[in-house]
């Protein structure tokens, strides 16, 4: 975990490349910034990060957001935090997001046979879980699962099933020595039963088996207690802003 935090930030952005499945979507990782913009009317599927104090980096992502005319989640990290005023009055602070990591070589992750990799046949179930957890309409939730049609995709979707019912899902992507974690979602009717913890443990164990050395994620308020309880450590906070009204 001695790799610099700037590289870890970039790995988060690089892992989103397979989400850019439609021609109008924007995915780019540059010096001091990254963006994934679906153009859909939800900030959850339009995240951007600027982590350098170069104004051109911020101007580039803001121009892309303006071109697509979409609500977005703008994170400022590292020296990029000094550019907050440059974003302008159209962007409002919505707190901060902990950027967290876990050393996958430090201890054995718990295993759970109820977890399997999802396929295209599971898309409706995964869309339902993501939509329920993040309060997204179906046409937005499905953006996160487009890669399910490609069995060779680097971004994997995992399901935990209780009996034959899918109750929790998470998405992971291997980038160099890291595995990034996105869209952790458990059905509201199945909350507080340990499903999310079991699912994440199995997904990380499989990534470690494949050679990954570190896990990375941007923690939501709802998810942070789980990550704190399972060995994740905060690397830094990302200042969060949105243009959503």
GUBANU-285451 format. One record per residue: x, y, z of N, C-alpha, C in turn; residue number from 1. Coordinates in Angstrom, 3 decimals. Layout:
BEGIN
{atom {X, Y, Z}, {X, Y, Z}, {X, Y, Z}, NUM}
...
//
This chain:
BEGIN
{atom {0.823, -1.195, 0.000}, {0.000, 0.000, 0.000}, {0.866, 1.257, 0.000}, 1}
{atom {2.180, 1.138, -0.308}, {3.070, 2.279, -0.301}, {2.945, 3.123, -1.567}, 2}
{atom {2.197, 2.662, -2.560}, {2.004, 3.421, -3.794}, {1.347, 4.758, -3.460}, 3}
{atom {1.777, 5.835, -4.150}, {1.272, 7.164, -3.866}, {-0.230, 7.287, -4.061}, 4}
{atom {-0.842, 8.171, -3.261}, {-2.294, 8.320, -3.295}, {-2.758, 8.864, -4.637}, 5}
{atom {-1.936, 9.643, -5.330}, {-2.332, 10.160, -6.638}, {-2.561, 9.019, -7.626}, 6}
{atom {-1.725, 7.990, -7.553}, {-1.908, 6.826, -8.418}, {-3.189, 6.096, -8.050}, 7}
{atom {-3.476, 5.979, -6.762}, {-4.705, 5.324, -6.318}, {-5.938, 6.082, -6.813}, 8}
{atom {-5.890, 7.406, -6.764}, {-7.013, 8.189, -7.285}, {-7.218, 7.891, -8.770}, 9}
{atom {-6.126, 7.870, -9.517}, {-6.211, 7.616, -10.954}, {-6.762, 6.227, -11.242}, 10}
{atom {-6.401, 5.242, -10.442}, {-6.918, 3.887, -10.632}, {-8.439, 3.854, -10.497}, 11}
{atom {-8.973, 4.658, -9.603}, {-10.432, 4.729, -9.476}, {-11.056, 5.185, -10.792}, 12}
{atom {-10.502, 6.214, -11.391}, {-11.043, 6.707, -12.652}, {-10.849, 5.740, -13.804}, 13}
{atom {-9.691, 5.109, -13.860}, {-9.414, 4.163, -14.948}, {-10.380, 2.988, -14.915}, 14}
{atom {-10.819, 2.617, -13.722}, {-11.675, 1.438, -13.595}, {-13.068, 1.647, -14.166}, 15}
{atom {-13.431, 2.888, -14.503}, {-14.774, 3.180, -15.001}, {-14.881, 3.133, -16.519}, 16}
{atom {-13.815, 2.749, -17.200}, {-13.812, 2.841, -18.661}, {-14.924, 2.027, -19.307}, 17}
{atom {-15.242, 0.850, -18.750}, {-16.251, -0.006, -19.379}, {-17.674, 0.480, -19.138}, 18}
{atom {-17.851, 1.455, -18.259}, {-19.178, 2.044, -18.110}, {-19.531, 2.940, -19.287}, 19}
{atom {-18.546, 3.416, -19.997}, {-18.800, 4.327, -21.118}, {-19.200, 3.518, -22.350}, 20}
{atom {-20.388, 2.949, -22.302}, {-20.836, 1.995, -23.307}, {-21.638, 2.622, -24.444}, 21}
{atom {-21.999, 3.895, -24.328}, {-22.780, 4.573, -25.349}, {-21.977, 5.728, -25.933}, 22}
{atom {-22.199, 6.051, -27.218}, {-21.380, 7.073, -27.879}, {-21.405, 8.438, -27.206}, 23}
{atom {-22.521, 8.801, -26.584}, {-22.620, 10.131, -25.980}, {-21.914, 10.222, -24.636}, 24}
{atom {-21.513, 9.100, -24.058}, {-20.872, 9.109, -22.743}, {-19.432, 9.580, -22.854}, 25}
{atom {-18.922, 10.130, -21.751}, {-17.561, 10.635, -21.709}, {-16.786, 9.941, -20.600}, 26}
{atom {-15.665, 9.338, -20.983}, {-14.738, 8.801, -19.998}, {-13.340, 9.233, -20.376}, 27}
{atom {-12.653, 9.846, -19.430}, {-11.286, 10.289, -19.688}, {-10.517, 10.326, -18.383}, 28}
{atom {-9.272, 9.884, -18.447}, {-8.353, 9.990, -17.323}, {-7.150, 10.779, -17.815}, 29}
{atom {-6.924, 11.940, -17.204}, {-5.811, 12.790, -17.612}, {-4.918, 13.122, -16.442}, 30}
{atom {-3.978, 14.001, -16.676}, {-3.067, 14.428, -15.630}, {-3.834, 15.264, -14.605}, 31}
{atom {-4.062, 14.701, -13.439}, {-4.722, 15.427, -12.374}, {-6.230, 15.414, -12.410}, 32}
{atom {-6.843, 14.588, -13.261}, {-8.305, 14.529, -13.283}, {-8.770, 13.230, -13.913}, 33}
{atom {-10.033, 12.878, -13.643}, {-10.737, 11.859, -14.420}, {-12.215, 12.176, -14.426}, 34}
{atom {-12.916, 11.621, -15.398}, {-14.353, 11.827, -15.492}, {-15.037, 10.603, -16.088}, 35}
{atom {-16.213, 10.315, -15.584}, {-17.154, 9.432, -16.263}, {-18.496, 10.154, -16.267}, 36}
{atom {-18.964, 10.490, -17.439}, {-20.221, 11.212, -17.580}, {-21.145, 10.421, -18.496}, 37}
{atom {-22.217, 9.905, -17.921}, {-23.197, 9.172, -18.728}, {-24.165, 10.117, -19.421}, 38}
{atom {-24.345, 11.311, -18.858}, {-25.340, 12.251, -19.372}, {-26.732, 12.011, -18.839}, 39}
{atom {-26.921, 10.945, -18.054}, {-28.236, 10.638, -17.491}, {-28.573, 11.626, -16.366}, 40}
{atom {-29.861, 11.788, -16.065}, {-30.272, 12.800, -15.083}, {-30.115, 12.360, -13.630}, 41}
{atom {-28.895, 11.941, -13.260}, {-28.603, 11.570, -11.878}, {-27.119, 11.776, -11.628}, 42}
{atom {-26.782, 12.473, -10.553}, {-25.368, 12.710, -10.268}, {-24.633, 11.419, -9.935}, 43}
{atom {-25.341, 10.366, -9.519}, {-24.695, 9.102, -9.175}, {-23.992, 8.462, -10.361}, 44}
{atom {-24.413, 8.776, -11.565}, {-23.792, 8.185, -12.751}, {-23.058, 9.239, -13.577}, 45}
{atom {-22.635, 10.314, -12.893}, {-21.842, 11.362, -13.543}, {-20.769, 11.873, -12.571}, 46}
{atom {-19.853, 11.013, -12.119}, {-18.812, 11.453, -11.188}, {-17.569, 11.965, -11.920}, 47}
{atom {-16.953, 13.008, -11.357}, {-15.679, 13.520, -11.873}, {-14.778, 13.848, -10.689}, 48}
{atom {-13.482, 13.720, -10.896}, {-12.506, 14.020, -9.843}, {-11.407, 14.896, -10.414}, 49}
{atom {-11.089, 15.982, -9.708}, {-9.936, 16.824, -10.030}, {-9.020, 16.801, -8.813}, 50}
{atom {-7.771, 16.360, -9.000}, {-6.850, 16.247, -7.868}, {-5.517, 16.927, -8.145}, 51}
{atom {-5.569, 17.981, -8.968}, {-4.405, 18.800, -9.260}, {-4.864, 20.250, -9.296}, 52}
{atom {-3.983, 21.179, -8.917}, {-4.386, 22.580, -8.878}, {-4.256, 23.292, -10.216}, 53}
{atom {-4.086, 22.539, -11.300}, {-4.050, 23.111, -12.647}, {-5.471, 23.516, -13.045}, 54}
{atom {-5.742, 24.797, -13.252}, {-7.100, 25.215, -13.618}, {-7.616, 24.541, -14.875}, 55}
{atom {-6.710, 24.192, -15.788}, {-7.150, 23.556, -17.036}, {-7.821, 22.213, -16.763}, 56}
{atom {-7.371, 21.494, -15.743}, {-7.980, 20.205, -15.419}, {-9.433, 20.402, -14.999}, 57}
{atom {-9.679, 21.380, -14.131}, {-11.052, 21.648, -13.711}, {-11.884, 22.168, -14.876}, 58}
{atom {-11.328, 23.071, -15.659}, {-12.081, 23.628, -16.783}, {-12.488, 22.535, -17.775}, 59}
{atom {-11.642, 21.546, -17.948}, {-11.944, 20.474, -18.897}, {-13.153, 19.663, -18.450}, 60}
{atom {-13.177, 19.294, -17.166}, {-14.307, 18.483, -16.709}, {-15.588, 19.317, -16.634}, 61}
{atom {-15.480, 20.586, -16.257}, {-16.670, 21.430, -16.201}, {-17.249, 21.659, -17.596}, 62}
{atom {-16.376, 21.788, -18.581}, {-16.855, 21.955, -19.951}, {-17.592, 20.715, -20.431}, 63}
{atom {-17.097, 19.539, -20.060}, {-17.762, 18.302, -20.462}, {-19.128, 18.180, -19.794}, 64}
{atom {-19.207, 18.544, -18.514}, {-20.492, 18.518, -17.809}, {-21.474, 19.479, -18.476}, 65}
{atom {-21.003, 20.682, -18.816}, {-21.876, 21.667, -19.455}, {-22.346, 21.190, -20.827}, 66}
{atom {-21.463, 20.523, -21.565}, {-21.827, 20.024, -22.895}, {-22.939, 18.987, -22.811}, 67}
{atom {-22.853, 18.110, -21.826}, {-23.882, 17.072, -21.679}, {-25.095, 17.573, -20.903}, 68}
{atom {-24.952, 18.730, -20.252}, {-26.056, 19.346, -19.497}, {-26.663, 18.346, -18.525}, 69}
{atom {-25.796, 17.783, -17.663}, {-26.248, 16.749, -16.733}, {-25.884, 17.122, -15.296}, 70}
{atom {-26.649, 16.634, -14.336}, {-26.235, 16.784, -12.938}, {-25.008, 15.913, -12.694}, 71}
{atom {-24.049, 16.427, -11.958}, {-22.801, 15.694, -11.764}, {-22.345, 15.795, -10.316}, 72}
{atom {-21.486, 14.862, -9.932}, {-20.817, 14.878, -8.641}, {-19.359, 15.223, -8.898}, 73}
{atom {-18.946, 16.398, -8.433}, {-17.576, 16.867, -8.609}, {-16.814, 16.660, -7.315}, 74}
{atom {-15.752, 15.865, -7.374}, {-14.863, 15.691, -6.230}, {-13.589, 16.488, -6.469}, 75}
{atom {-13.140, 17.209, -5.455}, {-11.849, 17.893, -5.471}, {-10.972, 17.276, -4.396}, 76}
{atom {-9.788, 16.813, -4.786}, {-8.893, 16.120, -3.867}, {-7.483, 16.673, -4.016}, 77}
{atom {-6.646, 16.398, -3.025}, {-5.268, 16.867, -3.092}, {-5.211, 18.370, -3.306}, 78}
{atom {-4.285, 18.809, -4.142}, {-4.168, 20.243, -4.414}, {-5.339, 20.769, -5.228}, 79}
{atom {-6.134, 19.875, -5.810}, {-7.322, 20.301, -6.535}, {-8.358, 20.960, -5.652}, 80}
{atom {-8.256, 20.756, -4.347}, {-9.215, 21.358, -3.420}, {-9.130, 22.888, -3.426}, 81}
{atom {-8.001, 23.420, -3.876}, {-7.839, 24.874, -3.917}, {-8.637, 25.522, -5.042}, 82}
{atom {-9.216, 24.712, -5.935}, {-9.939, 25.239, -7.095}, {-11.432, 25.395, -6.858}, 83}
{atom {-11.878, 25.236, -5.630}, {-13.317, 25.238, -5.350}, {-13.990, 26.526, -5.837}, 84}
{atom {-13.382, 27.662, -5.593}, {-14.017, 28.920, -5.997}, {-14.105, 29.039, -7.509}, 85}
{atom {-13.164, 28.426, -8.220}, {-13.167, 28.510, -9.681}, {-14.364, 27.770, -10.282}, 86}
{atom {-14.890, 26.788, -9.555}, {-16.048, 26.042, -10.070}, {-17.243, 26.958, -10.269}, 87}
{atom {-17.352, 27.984, -9.451}, {-18.420, 28.964, -9.658}, {-19.648, 28.710, -8.812}, 88}
{atom {-20.578, 29.664, -8.893}, {-21.775, 29.627, -8.052}, {-22.729, 28.488, -8.401}, 89}
{atom {-22.577, 27.910, -9.580}, {-23.477, 26.830, -9.970}, {-23.206, 25.520, -9.256}, 90}
{atom {-22.131, 25.477, -8.449}, {-21.755, 24.246, -7.752}, {-21.863, 24.453, -6.249}, 91}
{atom {-22.559, 23.555, -5.577}, {-22.781, 23.658, -4.143}, {-22.083, 22.518, -3.411}, 92}
{atom {-21.529, 22.840, -2.249}, {-20.873, 21.826, -1.430}, {-21.907, 20.845, -0.878}, 93}
{atom {-21.575, 19.561, -0.945}, {-22.426, 18.517, -0.359}, {-21.585, 17.643, 0.572}, 94}
{atom {-20.630, 18.274, 1.248}, {-19.839, 17.557, 2.245}, {-18.560, 16.973, 1.682}, 95}
{atom {-18.191, 15.816, 2.179}, {-16.955, 15.164, 1.742}, {-17.167, 13.658, 1.652}, 96}
{atom {-16.291, 13.022, 0.875}, {-16.350, 11.577, 0.660}, {-15.032, 10.956, 1.092}, 97}
{atom {-15.036, 10.022, 2.029}, {-13.788, 9.354, 2.401}, {-13.303, 8.431, 1.276}, 98}
{atom {-12.052, 8.604, 0.889}, {-11.401, 7.703, -0.056}, {-10.644, 6.688, 0.783}, 99}
{atom {-11.011, 5.403, 0.632}, {-10.556, 4.371, 1.555}, {-9.830, 3.237, 0.836}, 100}
{atom {-8.978, 2.551, 1.592}, {-8.209, 1.426, 1.042}, {-8.129, 0.314, 2.075}, 101}
{atom {-7.911, -0.897, 1.575}, {-7.681, -2.047, 2.449}, {-6.546, -2.885, 1.863}, 102}
{atom {-5.657, -3.330, 2.729}, {-4.530, -4.173, 2.333}, {-5.025, -5.613, 2.232}, 103}
{atom {-5.097, -6.135, 1.014}, {-5.639, -7.481, 0.808}, {-4.646, -8.575, 1.169}, 104}
{atom {-3.395, -8.199, 1.400}, {-2.392, -9.190, 1.766}, {-2.210, -9.297, 3.280}, 105}
{atom {-2.898, -8.426, 4.029}, {-2.682, -8.380, 5.476}, {-3.446, -9.462, 6.231}, 106}
{atom {-4.507, -9.987, 5.630}, {-5.293, -11.004, 6.321}, {-6.283, -11.644, 5.372}, 107}
{atom {-6.746, -12.814, 5.718}, {-7.665, -13.562, 4.870}, {-9.057, -12.948, 4.919}, 108}
{atom {-9.623, -12.664, 3.756}, {-10.994, -12.183, 3.694}, {-11.951, -13.367, 3.884}, 109}
{atom {-13.108, -13.131, 4.532}, {-14.075, -14.224, 4.730}, {-14.636, -14.714, 3.401}, 110}
{atom {-14.915, -16.013, 3.321}, {-15.453, -16.607, 2.110}, {-16.931, -16.912, 2.297}, 111}
{atom {-17.676, -16.888, 1.179}, {-19.103, -17.179, 1.249}, {-19.552, -17.817, -0.056}, 112}
{atom {-20.011, -19.068, -0.020}, {-20.398, -19.784, -1.239}, {-21.670, -19.241, -1.883}, 113}
{atom {-22.380, -18.355, -1.219}, {-23.602, -17.789, -1.800}, {-23.308, -16.715, -2.840}, 114}
{atom {-22.049, -16.330, -2.953}, {-21.661, -15.253, -3.868}, {-21.204, -15.837, -5.198}, 115}
{atom {-21.680, -15.242, -6.273}, {-21.230, -15.634, -7.610}, {-21.144, -14.404, -8.502}, 116}
{atom {-20.414, -14.560, -9.593}, {-20.335, -13.471, -10.560}, {-21.623, -13.428, -11.381}, 117}
{atom {-22.184, -12.247, -11.529}, {-23.414, -12.080, -12.298}, {-23.133, -12.161, -13.791}, 118}
{atom {-24.172, -12.516, -14.543}, {-24.097, -12.578, -16.005}, {-25.215, -11.718, -16.584}, 119}
{atom {-25.292, -11.714, -17.910}, {-26.336, -10.936, -18.565}, {-27.730, -11.334, -18.132}, 120}
{atom {-27.915, -12.592, -17.780}, {-29.228, -13.064, -17.346}, {-29.650, -12.468, -16.007}, 121}
{atom {-28.687, -11.890, -15.281}, {-28.974, -11.316, -13.960}, {-29.201, -9.813, -14.007}, 122}
{atom {-29.246, -9.244, -15.188}, {-29.250, -7.783, -15.276}, {-30.455, -7.164, -14.585}, 123}
{atom {-31.624, -7.743, -14.747}, {-32.821, -7.175, -14.118}, {-32.694, -7.204, -12.598}, 124}
{atom {-32.148, -8.287, -12.058}, {-31.991, -8.396, -10.609}, {-31.000, -7.364, -10.086}, 125}
{atom {-29.877, -7.209, -10.793}, {-28.870, -6.235, -10.366}, {-29.412, -4.815, -10.499}, 126}
{atom {-30.085, -4.530, -11.609}, {-30.682, -3.204, -11.785}, {-31.651, -2.887, -10.651}, 127}
{atom {-32.426, -3.874, -10.254}, {-33.385, -3.670, -9.179}, {-32.713, -3.358, -7.858}, 128}
{atom {-31.631, -4.068, -7.544}, {-30.905, -3.826, -6.305}, {-30.259, -2.442, -6.295}, 129}
{atom {-29.616, -2.072, -7.411}, {-28.964, -0.759, -7.502}, {-30.003, 0.352, -7.434}, 130}
{atom {-31.102, 0.180, -8.151}, {-32.156, 1.188, -8.134}, {-32.759, 1.367, -6.762}, 131}
{atom {-32.957, 0.263, -6.053}, {-33.525, 0.316, -4.703}, {-32.578, 1.016, -3.743}, 132}
{atom {-31.301, 0.643, -3.780}, {-30.333, 1.182, -2.823}, {-30.045, 2.660, -3.044}, 133}
{atom {-29.986, 3.078, -4.318}, {-29.610, 4.460, -4.624}, {-30.791, 5.320, -5.058}, 134}
{atom {-31.991, 4.724, -4.990}, {-33.204, 5.452, -5.367}, {-33.107, 5.991, -6.803}, 135}
{atom {-32.761, 5.103, -7.725}, {-32.597, 5.459, -9.125}, {-33.713, 4.845, -9.955}, 136}
{atom {-34.224, 5.572, -10.964}, {-35.192, 4.967, -11.878}, {-34.514, 3.894, -12.727}, 137}
{atom {-35.276, 2.946, -13.281}, {-34.675, 1.831, -14.022}, {-33.750, 2.261, -15.150}, 138}
{atom {-34.113, 3.334, -15.872}, {-33.294, 3.752, -17.008}, {-31.943, 4.316, -16.576}, 139}
{atom {-31.819, 4.721, -15.323}, {-30.538, 5.182, -14.800}, {-29.781, 4.028, -14.153}, 140}
{atom {-30.444, 3.208, -13.384}, {-29.795, 2.072, -12.724}, {-29.127, 1.152, -13.732}, 141}
{atom {-29.721, 0.990, -14.888}, {-29.190, 0.050, -15.877}, {-27.876, 0.503, -16.487}, 142}
{atom {-27.538, 1.801, -16.353}, {-26.251, 2.290, -16.858}, {-25.097, 1.573, -16.176}, 143}
{atom {-25.273, 1.269, -14.897}, {-24.200, 0.643, -14.124}, {-23.976, -0.812, -14.466}, 144}
{atom {-24.855, -1.422, -15.257}, {-24.751, -2.856, -15.506}, {-24.585, -3.200, -16.985}, 145}
{atom {-24.254, -2.214, -17.795}, {-24.143, -2.463, -19.237}, {-23.102, -3.519, -19.569}, 146}
{atom {-22.028, -3.584, -18.759}, {-20.945, -4.525, -19.059}, {-21.320, -5.989, -18.813}, 147}
{atom {-22.499, -6.247, -18.237}, {-22.908, -7.627, -17.994}, {-23.080, -8.416, -19.290}, 148}
{atom {-23.273, -7.725, -20.395}, {-23.419, -8.414, -21.676}, {-22.081, -8.913, -22.213}, 149}
{atom {-20.970, -8.524, -21.574}, {-19.629, -8.919, -22.029}, {-18.971, -9.800, -20.967}, 150}
{atom {-18.888, -11.123, -21.200}, {-18.302, -12.012, -20.185}, {-16.815, -11.759, -19.963}, 151}
{atom {-16.158, -11.045, -20.889}, {-14.726, -10.774, -20.754}, {-14.443, -9.402, -20.152}, 152}
{atom {-15.477, -8.710, -19.702}, {-15.291, -7.382, -19.139}, {-14.415, -7.436, -17.894}, 153}
{atom {-13.586, -6.402, -17.724}, {-12.732, -6.328, -16.534}, {-13.520, -5.900, -15.313}, 154}
{atom {-14.633, -5.203, -15.520}, {-15.476, -4.777, -14.417}, {-16.479, -5.899, -14.138}, 155}
{atom {-16.360, -6.503, -12.967}, {-17.189, -7.650, -12.603}, {-18.323, -7.215, -11.688}, 156}
{atom {-19.466, -7.830, -11.867}, {-20.619, -7.616, -10.998}, {-20.829, -8.902, -10.202}, 157}
{atom {-20.983, -8.738, -8.882}, {-21.139, -9.886, -7.996}, {-22.516, -9.865, -7.359}, 158}
{atom {-23.075, -11.050, -7.146}, {-24.373, -11.204, -6.495}, {-24.257, -12.152, -5.313}, 159}
{atom {-24.962, -11.814, -4.246}, {-25.165, -12.759, -3.151}, {-26.637, -13.141, -3.171}, 160}
{atom {-26.896, -14.446, -3.223}, {-28.262, -14.951, -3.264}, {-28.579, -15.703, -1.975}, 161}
{atom {-29.713, -15.380, -1.405}, {-30.235, -16.129, -0.254}, {-31.312, -17.051, -0.799}, 162}
{atom {-31.002, -18.341, -0.878}, {-31.862, -19.247, -1.627}, {-31.712, -18.907, -3.101}, 163}
{atom {-32.801, -18.580, -3.763}, {-32.721, -18.185, -5.165}, {-33.057, -16.709, -5.347}, 164}
{atom {-32.936, -15.925, -4.272}, {-33.265, -14.504, -4.332}, {-31.997, -13.673, -4.200}, 165}
{atom {-31.739, -12.808, -5.180}, {-30.593, -11.907, -5.133}, {-30.866, -10.804, -4.119}, 166}
{atom {-29.998, -10.686, -3.107}, {-30.245, -9.720, -2.036}, {-29.160, -8.651, -1.938}, 167}
{atom {-28.009, -8.854, -2.575}, {-26.938, -7.864, -2.483}, {-26.046, -7.956, -3.710}, 168}
{atom {-25.512, -6.807, -4.130}, {-24.644, -6.774, -5.302}, {-23.533, -5.764, -5.080}, 169}
{atom {-22.430, -5.960, -5.778}, {-21.319, -5.010, -5.771}, {-20.552, -5.178, -7.073}, 170}
{atom {-19.880, -4.118, -7.506}, {-19.099, -4.142, -8.735}, {-17.636, -3.895, -8.402}, 171}
{atom {-16.756, -4.665, -9.024}, {-15.323, -4.503, -8.797}, {-14.594, -4.479, -10.131}, 172}
{atom {-13.444, -3.806, -10.140}, {-12.632, -3.775, -11.353}, {-11.159, -3.815, -10.981}, 173}
{atom {-10.424, -4.705, -11.595}, {-8.985, -4.819, -11.349}, {-8.244, -3.787, -12.199}, 174}
{atom {-7.403, -2.987, -11.550}, {-6.537, -2.017, -12.223}, {-5.146, -2.147, -11.617}, 175}
{atom {-4.196, -2.672, -12.367}, {-2.839, -2.897, -11.865}, {-2.907, -3.788, -10.608}, 176}
{atom {-2.372, -3.309, -9.479}, {-2.367, -4.121, -8.263}, {-3.599, -3.889, -7.403}, 177}
{atom {-4.529, -3.068, -7.875}, {-5.686, -2.679, -7.072}, {-6.973, -3.265, -7.628}, 178}
{atom {-7.965, -3.408, -6.732}, {-9.325, -3.715, -7.157}, {-10.211, -2.596, -6.613}, 179}
{atom {-10.939, -1.937, -7.502}, {-11.820, -0.852, -7.084}, {-13.225, -1.397, -6.841}, 180}
{atom {-13.927, -0.771, -5.928}, {-15.257, -1.227, -5.507}, {-16.265, -0.124, -5.781}, 181}
{atom {-17.379, -0.479, -6.450}, {-18.413, 0.479, -6.824}, {-19.801, -0.118, -6.569}, 182}
{atom {-20.765, 0.747, -6.384}, {-22.194, 0.399, -6.397}, {-22.547, -0.742, -5.444}, 183}
{atom {-22.065, -0.663, -4.224}, {-22.440, -1.641, -3.204}, {-23.913, -1.431, -2.874}, 184}
{atom {-24.742, -2.456, -3.060}, {-26.189, -2.286, -2.898}, {-26.812, -3.544, -2.320}, 185}
{atom {-27.593, -3.361, -1.266}, {-28.360, -4.444, -0.660}, {-29.824, -4.051, -0.628}, 186}
{atom {-30.687, -4.983, -0.921}, {-32.121, -4.698, -0.916}, {-32.531, -4.121, 0.439}, 187}
{atom {-33.359, -3.083, 0.410}, {-33.790, -2.461, 1.663}, {-34.509, -3.467, 2.570}, 188}
{atom {-35.198, -4.425, 1.975}, {-35.905, -5.433, 2.762}, {-34.965, -6.448, 3.406}, 189}
{atom {-33.687, -6.440, 2.973}, {-32.709, -7.399, 3.495}, {-31.584, -6.711, 4.255}, 190}
{atom {-31.783, -5.455, 4.630}, {-30.737, -4.697, 5.314}, {-30.460, -5.258, 6.700}, 191}
{atom {-29.225, -5.026, 7.166}, {-28.789, -5.375, 8.528}, {-28.848, -6.874, 8.819}, 192}
{atom {-28.585, -7.671, 7.793}, {-28.526, -9.117, 7.995}, {-27.149, -9.692, 7.654}, 193}
{atom {-26.183, -8.815, 7.403}, {-24.828, -9.262, 7.119}, {-24.564, -9.603, 5.675}, 194}
{atom {-25.536, -9.376, 4.787}, {-25.346, -9.747, 3.387}, {-24.238, -8.927, 2.729}, 195}
{atom {-24.255, -7.610, 2.945}, {-23.250, -6.765, 2.326}, {-21.847, -7.130, 2.773}, 196}
{atom {-21.696, -7.378, 4.044}, {-20.382, -7.757, 4.584}, {-19.903, -9.061, 3.960}, 197}
{atom {-20.797, -10.042, 3.859}, {-20.419, -11.328, 3.275}, {-20.070, -11.194, 1.802}, 198}
{atom {-20.860, -10.423, 1.083}, {-20.624, -10.218, -0.349}, {-19.281, -9.555, -0.590}, 199}
{atom {-19.018, -8.466, 0.137}, {-17.770, -7.734, -0.068}, {-16.569, -8.594, 0.296}, 200}
{atom {-16.676, -9.358, 1.382}, {-15.570, -10.221, 1.768}, {-15.219, -11.236, 0.692}, 201}
{atom {-16.231, -11.858, 0.096}, {-15.982, -12.847, -0.955}, {-15.411, -12.197, -2.210}, 202}
{atom {-15.951, -11.041, -2.599}, {-15.449, -10.362, -3.798}, {-13.986, -9.965, -3.618}, 203}
{atom {-13.626, -9.472, -2.443}, {-12.233, -9.093, -2.186}, {-11.334, -10.317, -2.115}, 204}
{atom {-11.830, -11.417, -1.540}, {-11.042, -12.642, -1.470}, {-10.719, -13.159, -2.871}, 205}
{atom {-11.692, -13.085, -3.767}, {-11.434, -13.534, -5.139}, {-10.429, -12.624, -5.824}, 206}
{atom {-10.508, -11.312, -5.556}, {-9.538, -10.393, -6.140}, {-8.137, -10.681, -5.606}, 207}
{atom {-8.036, -10.975, -4.307}, {-6.740, -11.322, -3.725}, {-6.202, -12.617, -4.321}, 208}
{atom {-7.075, -13.591, -4.533}, {-6.657, -14.845, -5.174}, {-6.082, -14.584, -6.557}, 209}
{atom {-6.592, -13.553, -7.220}, {-6.158, -13.203, -8.577}, {-4.934, -12.299, -8.566}, 210}
{atom {-4.416, -11.961, -7.376}, {-3.186, -11.174, -7.295}, {-3.337, -9.733, -6.875}, 211}
{atom {-4.547, -9.263, -6.676}, {-4.729, -7.879, -6.230}, {-4.154, -7.715, -4.827}, 212}
{atom {-3.551, -6.562, -4.586}, {-2.910, -6.310, -3.295}, {-3.662, -5.293, -2.443}, 213}
{atom {-4.503, -4.478, -3.073}, {-5.189, -3.425, -2.329}, {-6.583, -3.221, -2.897}, 214}
{atom {-7.544, -2.939, -2.022}, {-8.881, -2.549, -2.431}, {-9.045, -1.051, -2.270}, 215}
{atom {-9.837, -0.431, -3.159}, {-10.053, 1.012, -3.146}, {-11.538, 1.304, -3.310}, 216}
{atom {-12.023, 2.333, -2.621}, {-13.404, 2.769, -2.816}, {-13.600, 4.190, -2.295}, 217}
{atom {-14.645, 4.819, -2.803}, {-15.123, 6.105, -2.293}, {-16.361, 5.794, -1.468}, 218}
{atom {-16.295, 6.022, -0.168}, {-17.322, 5.523, 0.753}, {-18.521, 6.456, 0.837}, 219}
{atom {-19.709, 5.891, 0.736}, {-20.937, 6.636, 1.010}, {-21.158, 6.696, 2.518}, 220}
{atom {-22.034, 7.581, 2.949}, {-22.364, 7.647, 4.373}, {-22.948, 6.329, 4.862}, 221}
{atom {-23.786, 5.711, 3.998}, {-24.423, 4.456, 4.397}, {-23.425, 3.309, 4.497}, 222}
{atom {-22.417, 3.326, 3.633}, {-21.484, 2.212, 3.587}, {-20.311, 2.315, 4.540}, 223}
{atom {-19.977, 3.533, 4.992}, {-18.754, 3.703, 5.779}, {-18.715, 2.869, 7.058}, 224}
{atom {-19.813, 2.722, 7.814}, {-19.714, 1.871, 9.007}, {-19.273, 0.445, 8.699}, 225}
{atom {-19.732, -0.108, 7.580}, {-19.302, -1.445, 7.181}, {-17.812, -1.457, 6.883}, 226}
{atom {-17.331, -0.455, 6.135}, {-15.915, -0.426, 5.770}, {-15.038, -0.224, 7.006}, 227}
{atom {-15.471, 0.627, 7.924}, {-14.721, 0.814, 9.163}, {-14.618, -0.491, 9.942}, 228}
{atom {-15.689, -1.269, 9.930}, {-15.736, -2.498, 10.722}, {-14.975, -3.650, 10.077}, 229}
{atom {-14.621, -3.517, 8.807}, {-13.987, -4.634, 8.095}, {-12.553, -4.321, 7.665}, 230}
{atom {-11.939, -3.317, 8.290}, {-10.507, -3.117, 8.097}, {-10.091, -2.077, 7.086}, 231}
{atom {-11.035, -1.363, 6.494}, {-10.675, -0.308, 5.550}, {-10.112, 0.896, 6.302}, 232}
{atom {-9.162, 1.587, 5.668}, {-8.538, 2.770, 6.244}, {-8.726, 3.965, 5.312}, 233}
{atom {-9.010, 5.115, 5.905}, {-9.192, 6.323, 5.097}, {-7.843, 6.867, 4.635}, 234}
{atom {-7.701, 7.057, 3.335}, {-6.503, 7.672, 2.780}, {-6.586, 9.190, 2.843}, 235}
{atom {-7.787, 9.720, 2.562}, {-8.011, 11.163, 2.544}, {-9.499, 11.410, 2.355}, 236}
{atom {-9.894, 12.666, 2.456}, {-11.264, 13.066, 2.132}, {-11.281, 13.789, 0.798}, 237}
{atom {-12.316, 13.517, 0.014}, {-12.550, 14.262, -1.222}, {-13.687, 15.253, -0.976}, 238}
{atom {-13.453, 16.546, -1.203}, {-14.518, 17.534, -1.101}, {-15.519, 17.320, -2.230}, 239}
{atom {-16.798, 17.286, -1.903}, {-17.830, 16.942, -2.871}, {-18.720, 18.143, -3.174}, 240}
{atom {-19.009, 18.334, -4.462}, {-19.858, 19.425, -4.944}, {-20.806, 18.867, -6.005}, 241}
{atom {-21.927, 19.529, -6.162}, {-22.841, 19.149, -7.228}, {-23.479, 20.389, -7.844}, 242}
{atom {-23.836, 20.252, -9.109}, {-24.577, 21.304, -9.822}, {-26.056, 20.994, -9.860}, 243}
{atom {-26.471, 19.890, -9.226}, {-27.878, 19.501, -9.211}, {-28.673, 20.503, -8.380}, 244}
{atom {-29.847, 20.862, -8.862}, {-30.659, 21.839, -8.144}, {-31.855, 21.148, -7.479}, 245}
//
